[in-house]
Every structure is written in structure tokens, then in C-alpha cells.
């Protein structure tokens, strides 16, 4: 499955006021459906935020790209219908704090859309991930390929209503190969 297809699946059917945390270069923006009334795109990195601002200018929906941290989102309590995290939970110091902040911003019954690489299943692959993590973090901007994002989402008070598990890439022992994509509702 190509990245564009994954982005389409991640965002399909979204409506209302949405916040994307860790917007990066804004690669998701062109995939948001027209039912999204406004997108607040939060990105802490100055360079990536500049790229995202360029992507916002050609998006099909209104996008406001702002500076901000995932643990202190610039959105009022219960002000968003949906939140999007895409390859974010692996890079933040505390996924739990980020997910608590996302939950704060979502209205009751609001939706979290997630696309993350995750801890591998099985007996050998998790050990490969653990061994690779220190070097992987240095090479890929703090990315932890061995995190269990699915469990973190559940512990943060979200009910996962849809989840797809798949591998990206063809190397079976790639530490970042296992991925999940899904939807969760703020409980």
C-alpha cells in the first residue's frame, strides 16, 4: 500500500473541526475530504512548518498552520471533532501526555485517527526492535520503533473502533515495518 493510499484511508470521512498534531511538511493536507470545515495543523519544527504552510496554500480545505507542542496544544477544551496523529507517537518523549492532551481537545465522542508504526508481534522481532532502538533514535529524529501505540491509545481513554495491522517495506526485520492505521473514539 502506497503512502498516498494510506493517507486517504486515514482521513476519509472526516468532518468538522480537526486538529492534526505533528503536521510535518503538510503531506496529509491534500488528502483531507471537503467535509472538514477547518484544520488546525500543529508543528513544532520551524523548517517543517514552512513546508506545511506551502502545502496549506494548495489544500482543498481551510488550513491554519501554527507552532506548538504536542503536550500543550493551542486548542480549547472539547473544541475539536477529530484529531489526527500520523507517525507521531514514536517520536514524542511521552505518548501518554500527548494522548491526554489530544483527548482534552476533543469533544465527547470525538474521533482520533491514527497511523503509527508499532512494536512488532512475535518472539524475535520485538528483540530486534529493542536492540535497534538506540541507534534508530539517533538516525531518525528520536523515533522509537518499539513503542506499543495501540496500548497507549487505549490507556489514554480511547475506544478503538477500527484498526488495520500491516507491514511497510519488504525487509521482515526492519524495526519500523509493523504499522497500524485506525479510528478511536474519545470515551
C-alpha positions in Angstrom: 0.0 0.0 0.0 1.5 3.4 -1.0 1.7 6.4 1.3 -0.9 8.3 -0.7 -3.4 5.4 -0.3 -2.6 5.2 3.5 -3.2 9.0 3.9 -6.6 8.7 2.0 -7.7 5.8 4.3 -6.5 7.7 7.4 -8.5 10.8 6.6 -11.6 9.5 4.7 -14.9 10.6 6.0 -13.5 13.2 8.5 -15.9 16.2 9.1 -16.0 19.4 11.1 -13.2 21.0 13.1 -10.0 18.9 13.0 -6.6 19.2 14.6 -3.5 17.5 13.2 -0.7 17.1 15.7 2.9 16.9 14.2 1.8 18.0 10.7 5.4 17.8 9.4 5.6 19.0 5.8 1.8 19.0 5.4 1.7 15.9 3.2 -1.7 15.0 4.6 -3.3 18.3 3.7 -4.3 17.5 0.1 -6.0 14.3 1.3 -8.5 15.8 3.7 -12.1 15.5 2.5 -14.3 18.5 1.8 -16.4 17.8 4.9 -13.5 19.2 7.1 -14.6 22.7 7.9 -11.2 23.8 9.3 -7.9 22.1 10.0 -5.6 23.3 12.8 -2.2 21.9 11.9 0.3 22.0 14.8 4.0 21.6 14.0 6.9 22.5 16.4 9.8 22.4 13.9 10.3 25.8 12.1 11.6 24.3 8.8 8.8 21.7 8.6 6.2 24.3 9.5 7.4 26.4 6.5 6.8 23.5 4.2 3.4 22.9 5.8 2.5 26.5 5.2 3.2 26.0 1.5 1.1 22.8 1.4 -1.7 24.6 3.2 -2.0 27.2 0.3 -2.9 24.4 -2.1 -5.2 22.4 0.2 -8.8 21.9 -0.7 -9.9 22.9 2.9 -9.0 25.8 5.2 -5.7 25.0 7.0 -4.2 27.1 9.7 -0.5 26.0 10.3 0.7 27.0 13.8 3.7 26.5 16.1 3.0 24.3 19.1 4.0 21.3 21.1 2.0 18.1 21.3 1.8 18.3 25.1 0.4 21.9 25.1 -1.9 22.1 22.1 -3.3 25.5 21.1 -6.9 24.5 21.2 -9.6 24.9 23.7 -11.1 22.0 25.7 -13.6 19.9 23.8 -13.2 22.2 20.7 -12.4 19.7 18.0 -14.5 17.0 16.3 -11.4 14.9 15.3 -7.7 14.7 15.8 -5.1 13.1 13.5 -1.7 11.7 14.5 0.5 10.3 11.8 3.9 8.8 12.7 4.0 11.0 15.8 3.7 8.8 18.8 7.0 7.2 18.1 8.9 10.5 18.3 7.5 12.3 21.3 9.0 11.8 24.8 5.7 10.8 26.3 2.9 9.4 24.1 0.7 9.2 27.2 1.0 13.0 27.8 0.3 13.7 24.1 -2.7 11.5 24.0 -4.1 13.1 27.2 -3.7 16.5 25.5 -5.4 15.2 22.4 -8.3 13.8 24.5 -8.6 17.2 26.2 -9.1 19.0 22.8 -11.7 16.5 21.5 -15.4 16.9 22.2 -17.1 13.9 23.9 -17.4 11.2 21.3 -14.7 12.9 19.2 -12.6 10.8 16.9 -8.9 10.1 16.9 -7.4 8.9 13.6 -4.0 7.3 13.9 -1.3 5.9 11.6 1.7 4.7 13.5 4.5 2.1 13.4 4.4 -0.1 16.4 6.0 -2.8 18.5 6.3 -6.0 16.4 4.4 -9.1 17.4 6.1 -12.5 17.8 9.1 -13.7 19.7 12.2 -12.4 17.8 11.1 -9.2 16.1 10.5 -7.2 19.4 14.0 -8.0 20.5 15.4 -6.8 17.2 13.4 -3.5 17.7 14.7 -3.1 21.2 18.3 -3.7 20.1 17.9 -1.3 17.2 16.1 1.5 19.1 19.1 3.4 20.5 20.8 3.8 17.0 17.4 4.3 15.3 16.6 7.2 17.6 19.8 8.9 16.7 19.3 8.4 13.0 15.6 9.2 12.8 14.9 12.3 14.9 14.1 10.4 18.2 11.9 7.7 16.7 11.3 4.7 18.9 10.4 1.8 16.6 9.5 -0.4 19.6 6.6 1.5 21.1 3.1 0.0 21.6 1.0 2.8 20.3 -2.2 0.7 20.3 -2.0 0.1 24.1 -1.1 3.8 24.7 -4.2 4.9 22.8 -6.4 2.5 24.8 -4.8 3.6 28.2 -5.5 7.2 27.3 -9.3 6.6 27.4 -10.0 6.0 23.7 -12.1 3.1 22.4 -10.5 1.7 19.2 -13.4 1.0 16.8 -11.3 0.2 13.7 -7.7 -1.0 13.3 -5.7 -2.4 10.5 -2.3 -4.0 11.0 0.2 -4.3 8.2 3.9 -4.2 7.4 5.5 -1.4 5.3 8.5 -2.5 3.3 9.8 -5.9 2.3 12.5 -6.4 4.9 11.0 -8.6 7.6 13.3 -7.5 10.4 13.1 -3.7 9.6 12.5 -2.3 13.1 9.9 0.1 11.8 8.0 -2.3 9.5 4.9 -3.1 11.6 2.2 -0.4 11.3 -1.3 0.3 12.5 -4.0 2.6 11.0 -7.3 3.2 12.6 -10.0 5.1 14.4 -10.7 5.6 18.1 -13.5 7.4 19.9 -12.9 9.5 23.0 -14.5 7.5 25.8 
